[in-house]
Amino acid sequence: MNKIKNIVLTFIALVVVQFVALAQDPGDFGGDGNATDTPIDSFVWVLLVVGLVYVFYKYSSLKSKEVS
């Protein structure tokens, strides 16, 4: 039952995130028309850090389950 609950919650989170992402108006980002102007340009390092922390957390969680 717990596995089904996790799958349902993950699906709901995915739907909500997709809805929010698709509801955004692309519009003008205020750049000078340069192709390298993107809204996440200056925060790529934050995404990298969050990704690495997530991978470390999941890996250590899997290792602790394997040992137990």
C-alpha positions as a Python dict, from the first residue, in 0.01 Angstrom:
ca = {
    (1, 'M'): (0, 0, 0),
    (2, 'N'): (287, 235, 79),
    (3, 'K'): (441, 182, -266),
    (4, 'I'): (113, 270, -438),
    (5, 'K'): (82, 583, -224),
    (6, 'N'): (433, 692, -325),
    (7, 'I'): (355, 634, -693),
    (8, 'V'): (32, 833, -671),
    (9, 'L'): (201, 1122, -487),
    (10, 'T'): (484, 1127, -740),
    (11, 'F'): (236, 1134, -1027),
    (12, 'I'): (39, 1418, -868),
    (13, 'A'): (360, 1617, -811),
    (14, 'L'): (462, 1560, -1173),
    (15, 'V'): (124, 1680, -1302),
    (16, 'V'): (136, 1992, -1083),
    (17, 'V'): (491, 2079, -1190),
    (18, 'Q'): (407, 2027, -1558),
    (19, 'F'): (94, 2240, -1526),
    (20, 'V'): (290, 2523, -1368),
    (21, 'A'): (568, 2495, -1625),
    (22, 'L'): (328, 2501, -1919),
    (23, 'A'): (124, 2787, -1773),
    (24, 'Q'): (421, 3024, -1781),
    (25, 'D'): (415, 3295, -2045),
    (26, 'P'): (741, 3274, -2238),
    (27, 'G'): (725, 3644, -2327),
    (28, 'D'): (1029, 3865, -2340),
    (29, 'F'): (1299, 3802, -2082),
    (30, 'G'): (1427, 4156, -2119),
    (31, 'G'): (1742, 4058, -2302),
    (32, 'D'): (1896, 4227, -2601),
    (33, 'G'): (1794, 3942, -2831),
    (34, 'N'): (2108, 3742, -2771),
    (35, 'A'): (2045, 3368, -2806),
    (36, 'T'): (2234, 3296, -2481),
    (37, 'D'): (1991, 3495, -2264),
    (38, 'T'): (1791, 3243, -2064),
    (39, 'P'): (1604, 3287, -1740),
    (40, 'I'): (1815, 3026, -1555),
    (41, 'D'): (2152, 3143, -1684),
    (42, 'S'): (2290, 3260, -1351),
    (43, 'F'): (2149, 2979, -1137),
    (44, 'V'): (2291, 2674, -1312),
    (45, 'W'): (2536, 2622, -1025),
    (46, 'V'): (2243, 2606, -780),
    (47, 'L'): (2082, 2330, -987),
    (48, 'L'): (2412, 2143, -991),
    (49, 'V'): (2448, 2162, -613),
    (50, 'V'): (2087, 2055, -553),
    (51, 'G'): (2130, 1765, -794),
    (52, 'L'): (2448, 1645, -627),
    (53, 'V'): (2293, 1668, -280),
    (54, 'Y'): (1991, 1470, -401),
    (55, 'V'): (2210, 1200, -557),
    (56, 'F'): (2419, 1172, -238),
    (57, 'Y'): (2104, 1149, -24),
    (58, 'K'): (1947, 878, -241),
    (59, 'Y'): (2272, 682, -267),
    (60, 'S'): (2329, 686, 109),
    (61, 'S'): (1965, 588, 165),
    (62, 'L'): (2002, 290, -68),
    (63, 'K'): (2330, 186, 95),
    (64, 'S'): (2177, 198, 444),
    (65, 'K'): (1887, -22, 330),
    (66, 'E'): (2131, -265, 174),
    (67, 'V'): (2335, -295, 496),
    (68, 'S'): (2029, -342, 718),
}
